[in-house]
Amino acid sequence: MQSDYNPPQDPLVILHEDHELLAVEKPAGLLSVPGKGEDLADCLIARIQAVFPQALLVHRLDRDTSGVMIFALTRHAQRHLGLQFEKRKTRKTYVARVSGILEPRKGVVDLPLIVDWPNRPRQMVCHETGKPAQTEYKVINHGENESRVRMHPKTGRSHQLRVHMLALGHPILGDPFYAEGAARDDHPRMMLHSEELRLAHPDGGHGMKFRAEAPF
């Protein structure tokens, strides 16, 4: 079976580099880490390790999500940063365009999530066996039958923002898994972007902020 994986060949965009960490802007359509099979070997960490051989994974973004990602450049930094993600000490900000007019204009989605096994990697809301997941959101503005939303995930579940918006009845435009019809097909990419990431630097603990404006 021929893979439909055709990642963009944009040059690396480095947002910040120091002795402990690297912040980059991931393009939409590029895997964070390699998938199964040679046709899925091209990914952000492989491209980064071609330039920074010591780079280590800390977190991931979905293939179709763009925006800020950080990589550790030492084992110490990987442990330090990994714990910040695990203990929810980081602050992540995403921006998305979603289908329809989202009301109320701000709120918190608190719905537990679990993998939808027959349809993996899709996730779903499940109140019996799902893991807790919370997303704070605020509508920035409304367009013609769409809303621009800023989101702060309190947890880091797989596909969390995508499923939480779907659960509100407003799937993210261009989402290949959760949007349908024109909301999926009339857009060149999934309209979800990691806009900002705040964390403590592994060397000294001072606050750092990395930001990349949404390209949509």
C-alpha positions as a Markdown table, in Angstrom:
| # | Residue | x | y | z |
|---|---|---|---|---|
| 1 | Met | 0.0 | 0.0 | 0.0 |
| 2 | Gln | 1.4 | 3.4 | -1.0 |
| 3 | Ser | 1.8 | 5.8 | 1.8 |
| 4 | Asp | 0.1 | 9.2 | 1.5 |
| 5 | Tyr | 2.7 | 10.7 | 3.8 |
| 6 | Asn | 4.3 | 13.6 | 1.9 |
| 7 | Pro | 5.8 | 15.9 | 4.5 |
| 8 | Pro | 6.7 | 19.5 | 3.7 |
| 9 | Gln | 10.4 | 20.1 | 3.0 |
| 10 | Asp | 10.6 | 23.5 | 4.7 |
| 11 | Pro | 14.0 | 24.4 | 6.2 |
| 12 | Leu | 14.3 | 24.1 | 10.0 |
| 13 | Val | 13.0 | 27.1 | 11.9 |
| 14 | Ile | 15.0 | 27.6 | 15.1 |
| 15 | Leu | 13.3 | 29.8 | 17.7 |
| 16 | His | 15.9 | 29.4 | 20.4 |
| 17 | Glu | 19.1 | 27.5 | 21.0 |
| 18 | Asp | 21.3 | 27.3 | 24.1 |
| 19 | His | 23.5 | 24.8 | 25.9 |
| 20 | Glu | 20.5 | 22.8 | 27.3 |
| 21 | Leu | 17.6 | 23.1 | 24.9 |
| 22 | Leu | 16.3 | 23.9 | 21.5 |
| 23 | Ala | 13.0 | 25.4 | 20.5 |
| 24 | Val | 11.8 | 25.0 | 16.9 |
| 25 | Glu | 8.7 | 25.6 | 14.9 |
| 26 | Lys | 7.2 | 22.3 | 13.5 |
| 27 | Pro | 5.5 | 22.6 | 10.1 |
| 28 | Ala | 2.0 | 21.0 | 9.7 |
| 29 | Gly | 2.2 | 17.6 | 8.0 |
| 30 | Leu | 5.5 | 16.5 | 9.5 |
| 31 | Leu | 5.7 | 13.7 | 12.1 |
| 32 | Ser | 7.4 | 14.6 | 15.4 |
| 33 | Val | 9.0 | 11.1 | 15.6 |
| 34 | Pro | 9.3 | 8.3 | 13.0 |
| 35 | Gly | 6.3 | 6.1 | 12.2 |
| 36 | Lys | 6.4 | 2.4 | 11.4 |
| 37 | Gly | 8.1 | 1.7 | 8.1 |
| 38 | Glu | 10.7 | 3.4 | 6.0 |
| 39 | Asp | 8.1 | 5.6 | 4.3 |
| 40 | Leu | 7.4 | 7.2 | 7.7 |
| 41 | Ala | 11.1 | 7.7 | 8.7 |
| 42 | Asp | 11.2 | 11.4 | 7.8 |
| 43 | Cys | 10.3 | 13.4 | 10.9 |
| 44 | Leu | 11.2 | 16.5 | 12.9 |
| 45 | Ile | 13.6 | 14.8 | 15.4 |
| 46 | Ala | 15.5 | 13.1 | 12.5 |
| 47 | Arg | 15.9 | 16.4 | 10.7 |
| 48 | Ile | 17.0 | 18.1 | 14.0 |
| 49 | Gln | 19.5 | 15.3 | 14.8 |
| 50 | Ala | 21.1 | 15.8 | 11.4 |
| 51 | Val | 22.1 | 19.2 | 12.7 |
| 52 | Phe | 22.1 | 18.6 | 16.4 |
| 53 | Pro | 23.1 | 14.9 | 16.9 |
| 54 | Gln | 22.7 | 15.2 | 20.7 |
| 55 | Ala | 19.0 | 16.3 | 20.5 |
| 56 | Leu | 16.6 | 14.3 | 22.6 |
| 57 | Leu | 12.8 | 14.1 | 22.6 |
| 58 | Val | 10.8 | 15.8 | 25.3 |
| 59 | His | 7.2 | 15.9 | 24.0 |
| 60 | Arg | 5.3 | 15.6 | 20.7 |
| 61 | Leu | 2.9 | 17.3 | 18.5 |
| 62 | Asp | 0.4 | 15.5 | 16.2 |
| 63 | Arg | 1.6 | 15.3 | 12.5 |
| 64 | Asp | -1.0 | 17.8 | 11.3 |
| 65 | Thr | -0.4 | 20.3 | 14.1 |
| 66 | Ser | 2.2 | 23.1 | 13.6 |
| 67 | Gly | 4.0 | 25.3 | 16.1 |
| 68 | Val | 6.4 | 25.4 | 19.0 |
| 69 | Met | 8.2 | 22.2 | 20.0 |
| 70 | Ile | 11.2 | 21.9 | 22.3 |
| 71 | Phe | 14.0 | 19.4 | 22.3 |
| 72 | Ala | 16.6 | 18.7 | 25.0 |
| 73 | Leu | 20.3 | 18.9 | 24.2 |
| 74 | Thr | 21.5 | 17.1 | 27.4 |
| 75 | Arg | 20.2 | 14.1 | 29.4 |
| 76 | His | 19.8 | 16.5 | 32.4 |
| 77 | Ala | 17.6 | 18.8 | 30.3 |
| 78 | Gln | 15.5 | 15.9 | 29.0 |
| 79 | Arg | 14.8 | 14.7 | 32.6 |
| 80 | His | 14.1 | 18.3 | 33.9 |
| 81 | Leu | 11.8 | 19.2 | 31.0 |
| 82 | Gly | 10.1 | 15.9 | 30.9 |
| 83 | Leu | 9.1 | 16.2 | 34.6 |
| 84 | Gln | 7.7 | 19.7 | 33.9 |
| 85 | Phe | 5.4 | 18.2 | 31.3 |
| 86 | Glu | 4.5 | 15.3 | 33.5 |
| 87 | Lys | 3.7 | 17.4 | 36.5 |
| 88 | Arg | 1.9 | 20.0 | 34.3 |
| 89 | Lys | 4.3 | 22.8 | 35.2 |
| 90 | Thr | 4.5 | 24.0 | 31.6 |
| 91 | Arg | 1.9 | 26.4 | 30.1 |
| 92 | Lys | 0.8 | 25.6 | 26.5 |
| 93 | Thr | -1.2 | 27.9 | 24.3 |
| 94 | Tyr | -2.8 | 26.8 | 21.1 |
| 95 | Val | -4.8 | 28.6 | 18.5 |
| 96 | Ala | -7.4 | 26.9 | 16.2 |
| 97 | Arg | -10.1 | 27.6 | 13.7 |
| 98 | Val | -13.2 | 25.5 | 14.5 |
| 99 | Ser | -16.4 | 24.9 | 12.6 |
| 100 | Gly | -19.4 | 27.0 | 13.6 |
| 101 | Ile | -20.1 | 29.8 | 16.1 |
| 102 | Leu | -18.7 | 28.5 | 19.4 |
| 103 | Glu | -20.8 | 29.6 | 22.4 |
| 104 | Pro | -20.3 | 30.4 | 25.2 |
| 105 | Arg | -17.2 | 32.3 | 24.2 |
| 106 | Lys | -15.1 | 30.9 | 27.0 |
| 107 | Gly | -15.1 | 27.9 | 29.3 |
| 108 | Val | -13.4 | 24.7 | 30.4 |
| 109 | Val | -14.0 | 21.3 | 28.7 |
| 110 | Asp | -13.6 | 18.6 | 31.3 |
| 111 | Leu | -14.2 | 15.3 | 29.6 |
| 112 | Pro | -12.1 | 12.1 | 30.1 |
| 113 | Leu | -10.5 | 10.5 | 27.0 |
| 114 | Ile | -9.4 | 7.1 | 25.9 |
| 115 | Val | -8.2 | 5.5 | 22.7 |
| 116 | Asp | -11.0 | 4.3 | 20.3 |
| 117 | Trp | -9.4 | 0.9 | 19.8 |
| 118 | Pro | -11.2 | -0.3 | 16.7 |
| 119 | Asn | -10.5 | 3.1 | 15.1 |
| 120 | Arg | -7.1 | 4.0 | 16.6 |
| 121 | Pro | -5.3 | 6.4 | 16.6 |
| 122 | Arg | -8.7 | 8.1 | 17.1 |
| 123 | Gln | -9.6 | 9.0 | 20.7 |
| 124 | Met | -13.0 | 9.3 | 22.3 |
| 125 | Val | -14.8 | 10.6 | 25.4 |
| 126 | Cys | -15.4 | 7.8 | 27.9 |
| 127 | His | -16.7 | 8.5 | 31.4 |
| 128 | Glu | -16.1 | 4.9 | 32.6 |
| 129 | Thr | -12.5 | 4.3 | 31.6 |
| 130 | Gly | -11.2 | 7.6 | 30.2 |
| 131 | Lys | -8.3 | 9.5 | 31.7 |
| 132 | Pro | -9.0 | 12.9 | 33.1 |
| 133 | Ala | -8.6 | 15.7 | 30.5 |
| 134 | Gln | -9.3 | 19.4 | 30.8 |
| 135 | Thr | -9.0 | 22.2 | 28.2 |
| 136 | Glu | -9.6 | 25.9 | 28.9 |
| 137 | Tyr | -10.7 | 27.8 | 25.9 |
| 138 | Lys | -11.6 | 31.4 | 24.8 |
| 139 | Val | -13.0 | 32.5 | 21.5 |
| 140 | Ile | -10.9 | 35.3 | 19.9 |
| 141 | Asn | -13.4 | 36.1 | 17.2 |
| 142 | His | -16.1 | 34.7 | 14.9 |
| 143 | Gly | -15.9 | 34.4 | 11.2 |
| 144 | Glu | -18.5 | 33.2 | 8.7 |
| 145 | Asn | -19.7 | 30.0 | 10.3 |
| 146 | Glu | -16.3 | 29.5 | 12.1 |
| 147 | Ser | -14.6 | 30.6 | 15.3 |
| 148 | Arg | -11.0 | 31.4 | 16.1 |
| 149 | Val | -10.2 | 29.9 | 19.5 |
| 150 | Arg | -7.3 | 30.1 | 21.9 |
| 151 | Met | -6.8 | 27.0 | 24.1 |
| 152 | His | -4.8 | 26.1 | 27.2 |
| 153 | Pro | -4.7 | 22.3 | 27.8 |
| 154 | Lys | -4.4 | 21.5 | 31.5 |
| 155 | Thr | -3.6 | 17.9 | 30.6 |
| 156 | Gly | -1.7 | 16.4 | 27.7 |
| 157 | Arg | -3.9 | 13.6 | 26.4 |
| 158 | Ser | -3.5 | 12.4 | 22.8 |
| 159 | His | -5.7 | 14.4 | 20.4 |
| 160 | Gln | -7.1 | 16.2 | 23.5 |
| 161 | Leu | -7.9 | 19.5 | 21.8 |
| 162 | Arg | -9.3 | 17.9 | 18.7 |
| 163 | Val | -11.7 | 15.6 | 20.6 |
| 164 | His | -12.7 | 18.3 | 23.1 |
| 165 | Met | -13.7 | 20.7 | 20.3 |
| 166 | Leu | -15.5 | 17.9 | 18.6 |
| 167 | Ala | -17.4 | 17.1 | 21.8 |
| 168 | Leu | -18.6 | 20.7 | 21.9 |
| 169 | Gly | -19.9 | 20.3 | 18.4 |
| 170 | His | -17.2 | 22.4 | 16.8 |
| 171 | Pro | -14.5 | 20.2 | 15.2 |
| 172 | Ile | -11.2 | 21.8 | 14.2 |
| 173 | Leu | -11.3 | 22.8 | 10.5 |
| 174 | Gly | -9.3 | 20.5 | 8.2 |
| 175 | Asp | -9.0 | 17.8 | 10.9 |
| 176 | Pro | -8.6 | 14.5 | 8.9 |
| 177 | Phe | -10.0 | 12.4 | 11.8 |
| 178 | Tyr | -12.7 | 14.4 | 13.5 |
| 179 | Ala | -14.1 | 16.9 | 11.0 |
| 180 | Glu | -16.4 | 15.8 | 8.2 |
| 181 | Gly | -17.5 | 17.1 | 4.8 |
| 182 | Ala | -16.6 | 20.7 | 4.0 |
| 183 | Ala | -15.2 | 21.3 | 7.5 |
| 184 | Arg | -12.6 | 18.7 | 6.7 |
| 185 | Asp | -12.2 | 18.9 | 2.9 |
| 186 | Asp | -12.2 | 22.6 | 2.2 |
| 187 | His | -9.0 | 23.4 | 4.1 |
| 188 | Pro | -5.4 | 22.8 | 3.0 |
| 189 | Arg | -4.3 | 21.6 | 6.5 |
| 190 | Met | -5.6 | 21.1 | 10.1 |
| 191 | Met | -6.2 | 24.5 | 11.6 |
| 192 | Leu | -4.4 | 23.8 | 14.9 |
| 193 | His | -1.2 | 25.5 | 15.9 |
| 194 | Ser | 1.0 | 25.4 | 19.1 |
| 195 | Glu | 1.4 | 29.2 | 19.5 |
| 196 | Glu | 3.3 | 29.5 | 22.8 |
| 197 | Leu | 5.1 | 27.3 | 25.3 |
| 198 | Arg | 6.2 | 28.6 | 28.8 |
| 199 | Leu | 8.5 | 26.5 | 31.0 |
| 200 | Ala | 11.4 | 26.7 | 33.5 |
| 201 | His | 14.9 | 26.5 | 32.0 |
| 202 | Pro | 16.7 | 23.3 | 33.1 |
| 203 | Asp | 19.8 | 25.3 | 34.1 |
| 204 | Gly | 18.7 | 27.7 | 36.9 |
| 205 | Gly | 14.9 | 27.4 | 36.6 |
| 206 | His | 14.3 | 30.9 | 35.2 |
| 207 | Gly | 11.1 | 31.3 | 33.1 |
| 208 | Met | 11.3 | 31.0 | 29.4 |
| 209 | Lys | 8.7 | 31.7 | 26.7 |
| 210 | Phe | 8.8 | 30.4 | 23.1 |
| 211 | Arg | 6.3 | 31.7 | 20.6 |
| 212 | Ala | 5.4 | 31.2 | 16.9 |
| 213 | Glu | 2.5 | 33.0 | 15.3 |
| 214 | Ala | -0.1 | 30.9 | 13.6 |
| 215 | Pro | 0.3 | 30.8 | 9.8 |
| 216 | Phe | -3.5 | 30.8 | 9.3 |
